């Protein structure tokens, strides 16, 4: 009885292994699509969260660059 059980388990595991190998490509595709959807969602949410913050940040950076360029133009740099 034990030998019959072992043989049945072996046959089922071989059949399942063959099916799993055939379906693996489709499974990988679905996993990558799900990961892509999560990444796109995170990027969209981050973009919506930073939408109001970014113009002020760029204005601040522009002011810093203009201030540094102004000090270099007035002789404040290395000579």
C-alpha positions in Angstrom: 0.0 0.0 0.0 2.8 2.4 0.9 4.6 1.7 -2.4 1.4 2.4 -4.4 0.9 5.7 -2.5 4.5 6.7 -3.2 4.1 5.8 -6.9 0.9 7.9 -7.1 2.5 10.9 -5.5 5.4 10.6 -7.9 3.1 10.5 -10.9 1.1 13.5 -9.7 4.1 15.5 -8.8 5.7 14.9 -12.3 2.4 15.9 -14.0 2.1 19.0 -11.9 5.8 19.9 -12.5 5.2 19.7 -16.3 2.1 21.9 -16.0 3.9 24.3 -13.8 6.8 24.6 -16.3 4.4 25.3 -19.1 2.4 27.9 -17.2 5.5 29.5 -15.7 5.9 32.0 -18.6 2.4 33.2 -18.2 2.8 33.4 -14.4 6.0 35.5 -14.8 4.2 37.9 -17.2 1.3 38.4 -14.8 3.8 39.1 -11.9 5.7 41.6 -14.0 2.5 43.4 -15.0 1.3 43.6 -11.4 4.7 45.0 -10.3 4.5 47.5 -13.2 1.0 48.5 -12.1 2.2 49.1 -8.5 5.2 51.2 -9.7 3.0 53.3 -12.0 0.5 53.8 -9.1 3.2 54.9 -6.7 4.6 57.4 -9.3 1.2 58.8 -9.9 0.4 59.2 -6.2 3.8 60.8 -5.6 3.3 63.2 -8.5 -0.1 64.2 -7.2 1.4 64.8 -3.7 4.3 66.9 -5.0 2.2 68.9 -7.5 1.7 71.8 -5.2 5.2 71.7 -3.7 7.3 71.6 -6.9 6.7 75.2 -8.3 7.8 76.7 -5.0 10.9 74.5 -5.0 11.9 75.4 -8.5 11.4 79.1 -7.8 13.6 78.8 -4.7 16.3 77.0 -6.7 16.1 79.6 -9.4 16.5 82.4 -6.8 19.6 80.6 -5.4 21.1 80.2 -8.8 20.5 83.9 -9.6 21.9 85.0 -6.3 25.1 82.9 -6.8 25.5 84.1 -10.4 25.0 87.7 -9.2 27.7 87.4 -6.6 30.1 85.9 -9.1 29.3 88.7 -11.6 30.0 91.4 -9.0 33.5 90.1 -8.2 32.7 87.9 -5.3 34.2 84.8 -7.0 37.8 83.5 -7.1 40.2 85.9 -8.8 
